[in-house]
Amino acid sequence: MSTSDFLHGPFPDPIDPPEGFDPASPARFFNRELSWVAFNWRVLDEASNPRVPLLERVRFLSISATNLDEFYTVRVAGLRELYRAGNTTPSTDGLTPQEQLDQINEDARQLLSNQQETFGVLRAKLEEENMFILDRQALTPQDRTFLDEYFLSNVFPMLSPLAIDPAHPFPFIPNAGFCLALTIERKADGLRRSALLPVPQQIDRFIRLPAEGLAYRFLPLEELLLDQLHALFPGYVVRNSCAFRVLRDSDMEVEEEAEDLVREFEVALKRRRRGEVVRMTLTAGAEPSLRALIMHELGVTPDEVIELDGLVGMSDVKELVVDGRRDLQWPPFSPRVPERVQDHDGDMFAAIRQKDMLLHHPYETFDMVVRFLKQAAIDPNVLAIKQTLYRTSRDSPIVDALCEAAEAGKSVTAFVELKARFDEAANIRQSRRLERAGAHVVYGFIHYKTHAKISAVVRREGDKLVTYTHWGTGNYHPITARIYTDLSLFTCEPALGRDAARVFNYLSGYAQPEMLENLAISPISLKDRLIELIAREADHARAGRPAQIWAKMNSVVDPDVIDALYAAGQAGVQISLVIRGICAIRPGIKGFSENIRVKSIVGRFLEHSRIVCFGSGHGLPSEHARVFMSSADWMGRNLLRRVETLVEIKNATVKAQIVSQIMAANNFDEAQSWILDGNGRYLRATPDVGAEDRPMFSCHRFFMENPSLSGRGSAGAHDVPELAHGPE
């Protein structure tokens, strides 16, 4: 397949500029926040995709709800603070905070409504598969007998029913807190009062009822509570009720001169659960006085309240994805162990010494990263280990290995990022554990997050020291590595070893590196290097040489980088971008961005790797290309306020693996791709004209089904199109 075939794919023809479009105005950018909501619409659409197994569709529905919750607690919360402070400064695309909030609110309300509709469809399809979600009216006498015992044993001890009156003030409801609000009437004299039943988050949302055969029957927890109110409020009858859930501002501010950064974050985490409410969802039908009471006590305004005719707290439907129905989930997939590691009897250092090794997760197991560090921990020739930790699992084997190495007397330095949003508490626990083992723990900068993914192992070999390094595009998190696509580069190339040492010295001693050989880092040089490389590609186009840029990442927002891409496209560079989430680029406009194509891939695995390839005057694919892997998305926070890496790949076979396999397959993907047009719409990809009778190519399936691609770590180029036209 030629380069033009890769770039043609399912992309629409360029469109005429929208009426009144000014290429020098903010209209050349899409709004970051609205682009994120558009991404979550794509996630929700997978819950309606008939090609996706039924319970995986339920999981996508849950993910869309969780994503929207986090978006509100962080991004919307920040906009809300700007608006309340009277800030009218427009964003890059020209919208003020109030205008953004208004558009987000409208779009999010529709998204929440569609979630309810999708849940209704999925509920009916689950029933066809003998899985039932019941309400209390459908309970049998046998069900009630079971639930009476279940309630007394597993729920009742956790509950604290509360009357609301001057003697019993409205309680604090934490972030993501779920409650029942009630109007109850005393049987003896007809006295009415309001009451509240906070539901502890430790209780399962869906209760599995006894069933015959292979049937699954579930009752939502709120249905059980409403059925058992007589036990909670004896002597009263319920006259009205509603369920509600709150989301609170989860952003944090840290004092610039905090004497003890760890202590400051422990305090900030406690503050987070008390942030102001930014959104409240509640079931429709609550009587006005009850609704008004809740709003008043929580301090929410009408525009922050969303009534739902259905399930409140849609993220909890993930509990319906049960192990007993594997037939309704993705077929099992076991990541591969690279053949080269097996050839060396599991010796990672021997495999890396042979040549650089690139692993493509999750198709190749992340266990190799763990093995690399475990082997280093017990190897008597290893003298030192340095490691960045941004996110990792609660019982992290990475931390286990570092602790073991420190306890064995090796020099271990762990660079722990305390500002990894929502993982701060876990990282504090891990840092304490590392310190107890004897490791030196460094917390990095107050003003910058350390987002780079680097491991360095210093090993004595003969009369010299050899540095083995691992560079990643994803976190050192064995659990997310099962579903995130990422790259891992293992090398003992001396220049990258020296570069790693310089970055670690920068993190520990603020010693800004004066010379990096195969590396650029933010906030120092990464953005400038990217813009320089983009400009060089434009020079090739102006000189009449083939000029291409292929890039893949999570988000593209930075206006300077986007303007550099616009300029390159106008010079004739063919630009193909695979951007999973937020994209502020307006592609496909005649005379402005007609040479820029953008797609988003949403499917079984979460696309997370960051890659950029430049044809360097020879086109793509080409052995002359310049190829980079990175920890950074093209966003202001990554390029200016984080420590990130951009690693140039020099090994020829590793370059071929990235360009001719990974990027080619992503560019060619149809089955999971959405195409962004110049009006900001994402449209599902369709096969090329005349190719409708063949299966749509899926890059995820392609990598799962073709172990030869990278079994030895950098196996070389393969003919992606031929495999793409193979059997389903």
Secondary structure, DSSP 8 states (H G I E B T S, - for coil): --HHHHHHTT----B---TT--TTSGGGB--HHHHHHHHHHHHHHHTT-TTS-HHHHHHHHHHHHHHHHHHIIIIIHHHHHHHHTT-----TTS--HHHHHHHHHHHHHHHHHHHHHHHHHHHHHHHHTTEEE--GGG--HHHHHHHHHHIIIIIGGG---EEEBTTB------TT-EEEEEEEEETTT--EEEEEEEE-TTS-SEEEE--STT-EEEEEHHHHHHHTHHHHSTTEEEEEEEEEEEEE-------TT-S-HHHHHHHHHHHHTT--EEEEEEETT--HHHHHHHHHHHT--GGGEEEESS-S-GGGGGGG--GGGGGGS------B--HHHHHTTT-HHHHHHHS-EEEEETTB-THHHHHHHHHHHH-TTEEEEEEEESS--TT-HHHHHHHHHHHTT-EEEEEE-TTSTT-HHHHHHHHHHHHHHT-EEE---SSSEE---EEEEEEEETTEEEEEEEEESS-S-TTGGGTEEEEEEEE--HHHHHHHHHHHHHHHH----S--SSEEEETTTHHHHHHHHHHHHHHHHHTTS--EEEEEES-B--HHHHHHHHHHHHHT-EEEEEESS-B-B---BTTTTTTEEEEEE-SSSEE--EEEEE-TTS-SS-TT-EEEEES--BSHHHHHSEEEEEEEE--HHHHHIIIIIIIHHHHH--TTEEEE-TTS-EEE----TT-TTS----HHHHHHH-GGGTTTSS-----HHHHHTS--
